[in-house]
């Protein structure tokens, strides 16, 4: 059976992984852009070599986040035995839409940097100070004196996207880890002969969706997907006949 505490620990560790990777790529993208940062109307498309290098950097960020998520997923299912093909499960969950979500976060990073490089040039900031100010902005825009000078649409890109891009990367990866781990557990329990399961709340967070789906016997033939990112609800598997209401 999947250990809930292991899943919670590994998703938390992945969040730290995502922040570390984000910080590293923020620094590398700033380094790429800085020779051009005083150009009027700066964008990463101002120079073809810069554009290619910047997009390659963002793709690398996406790939590295996915690699860390897979690593954390494999750690969570270490005790599931030999009934599950771990790689097949991951390939089932890590699909094109997930790749697109990771890549979109990278695109948002370029948009954010484009705006902030303009602010840096106007204020004659150094590259290192610009990086510090971006970090403050992402943590809490209200603590950054220049937050009002950044276009408002950079505060959010639509429903489901976090304002802090590293937080967005964390949400995508954490959801991957949870979904893949839960799916692997369901496959394992099905192979072991479980007949039904009951979902239990794994946190005290107020969520009507989780409340509605928990504490009801569900046939083992009906798989389930956590309804939202970072859902901590877990399945309690049973091997006796399904209760008849």
N, C-alpha and C positions, 0 to 999 in steps of 0.2 A: 504494500500500500504506500502511496505517496505520502511523505511526511510534510505536514503543513508548515512546520517550523522551518524546514529546509527550503520550501518554496518562498516563504516570506523573506528568509535571509538572502537567498540568491537574487530575488527581484530587487532588494535593497542594494546589494552589491552591484547589480547591473546599473542601477541609477548612478552610482558613483563612477562606474566605467564610462557611461555616456557623458557625464560631465567632464571627465578627464579627456576623453577623445575630442569633445567639443572645444575645450580650451586649447588643445594642441592645434586643431585645425583653424580655430579663430586666429591664433598667432601666425600660422603659416600663410593664411590668406591675407592677413594684414601685411606681412613681409612681401608677398607677391605684389600687392597693390601700391605699396608705399612709394616706389619710384615714380608713380603716376598720380599721386594723391592731390597734387596741386593743379592738375589739369582742369580746365573749366568744364563743368558738366560731367565730372568723372562718372564712369561706369566700368564694369569689368570688360565690357565690349569695346572699350576705347582702343584696345590693342589686341590683335588676334592671338598672339602668343600668350598674353595675360589671360584672355578669355578661356583658351584651351586649358591652360594650367589650373585656373580657378575651378572650372567644371570638373577636371580630373580630381582635384583635391576634394571636392564635395562628394564625388562618387566614392572616393576612398573612405571618407567619413561614414557614408552609408554602409559600405561593405564591412568596415571595422566594427560598427555598432551591431550589425547582423551576426558577425563572428562571435562577439562577446555574448550576445543573447543566446546563440546556439550552445556555447560553452556552459552558460548558467543553466539552460534547460537540461543538458545532459547530466549535470550534477544533481538536479532535483529528482531524476528518475533512476538513480543508481541502484535502488533497492527493488525495482519492479521485476527483476528476474529475466528469463530468456524468452518470454512470450511476445515481446514487442520489438519490432524493427525500428530502432531509435531514429535512424536516418530517414526512413520512409515517412515517419510521423512528422519530422521537421520539414521535409519537402512538401508535405501536404499542407502545412500551416504557413510556411514561408513562401507565399505566392507572389504573383506580379503586383497585386494591389499593395502588398506590404512593401515591396521594393520601391514602388512609386511613392508611398508615404515617406519612407526614409529619404528618397531623393528630393522630394518636395521640401523637406526640412532644410536640406542643403541649399536649395534655391532661395528659401527665405533668409538663410544666413547671408547669401550674396546681396539680397535686397537690403538687409539691415546694414551690412558693411558699406554699401554704396551711400546710404544716407549719412552714416556716421563719419565716413571719410570726408564728405562735404563739410560737416560740422567741424571736424578736426582742422581742415585747411583754413576755414574761416577764422578759427580761434588760434591758429598757429600752434597746435598741440604736437607733441612728439608722438611717435608710434606707440611707445610704451604707455604714455598717459592716455592715449586714445583707447587702448585695450582696457585700461583700468576703468575708464568711464563707461565703456560698453558693458563691462561686468556689473557695474553699479546699476546701470539702466535695466539690464535683464533681471537683476535681483529685485529691484523695486524702482520703477520709473520716477516715483515721487521723491526719491532720495538723490536723484541726479538733476542738477540745476539746469541742464540743457534739454531735459526731456520734452519741453514744449516746442523745441525747434525741430524735432524729428517728425516727419509726416505721420498723421494720426493712424493711417491704415497699417503702419508697421507695429502698432500695439497688438493687433490680432488679425489673423488672415481668414477668419470665418469659423463657423461652428466646428468644434472638435480639435482646434489647434491651440496649443498653449502659447502664451506671450513669450515665455523664455524658450528659445529654440532647443537648448539642452534638455529642458523639461519635456518638450515634444518628442525628442529622440528617446528619452527615458520612457515615456508613455507607450510609444510604439513597441519598443523592445520588451518592456515588462508585460505588455499584453501578449506578445508572442510567447514568452516563457510560460505564462499561465495557461494559455490556450493549448500549447503543445504538450505541456505536462499533464493537464487534465485529460486531454485526448489519449495520451499514452496510458494513463492510469485506467481509463474506461476500457480501452482495448485489452489490457491485462486482466482486469476484473471479469470482463466478458469471457475471455479464454479460460479463466479459472472456474467458471460456472456460476457467477453471480446472477441472480434472477431480477433484482431491482435495486434501486438506490434511493436515498433520501438526501436532499441537499440541506446543509446546515449553514447558518450564518457564521462567517469567520471573523467578523468584526462587529462593532456596535454602531458603525456609520449608518445614518438614517437613509435608507434606500427602499422605496416602495417596490421596485422591481425585484430586488433580492428577497424582500419579505414575502412577496407573492409566490415566488418559485420554490421557496424552502418549505421543509416539513411536510412534504407530500410524497408518497411512494410513487416512483417513476419506473416503468419497465426498463430492463437493461438494454432492450433493443432501441430505446430512445436516447441517443447521445445528447449532450448539452454543451453549450458554449457560454463561458462567462459573459454576462450581458453588458459589461462595461470594463474599461481599463482598470487594472488593480483590484478587480473583484476578488475578495478573499473567501467567498463561499466555497464549500468543499462537499464532496460526495461521500456519504456513508453507505457502503455497499452491503447488501444482504444476500443470503443464499437460500433462505426458505421461500416457499411460495408467496407470490405477491398478495398482500392483504386485499380482501374484497370489501369495499365499503357498503 
